[in-house]
């Protein structure tokens, strides 16, 4: 029995390690470069600026949602799965522990299935949680890069009078701290 538990723990560790390696490889793909991602945000912002010409108000939030909203909504499925797995794991654990009570009607095969379900739930929790955080970090990074490029372009278009009214420190502070 103890050998089986150790084997199951090793399997969980191997699965998590494989997921981490796969996610790391995905993180360094060439399509994560800013020169490929910034134009997506710029086109969304330009559509918002077109609203100004029609007399409507431009919204940075709407531009961000237009550029990254679909990915962000898709990423929201991971916490949803995480919630369902968190609901299922205690139920599986309770039915597994029922096997050890006196006069239990649970067979040993069912107990093994419930134990496997508990372990699979733990693996699913690790995968969904880490995938969610990784995806949210990537979207956050892309938003920050897009906003910084927008601010940088605005700084390059400032005339001398406007540039003299604001110090270099204010501009650097805006780009380093306030965008975050």
Secondary structure, 3 states (H helix, E strand, C coil): CHHHHHHHHHHHHHHHHHHHHHHHHHHCCHHHCHHHHHHHHHHHHHHHHHHHHCCCCCCHHHHHHHHHHHHHHHHHHHHHHHHHHHHHHHHHHHHHHHCCCCCCCCCHHHHHHHHHHHHHHHHHHHHHHHHHHHHHHHHHHHHHHHHHHHHHHHHHHCCHHHHHHCCHHHHHHHHHHHCC
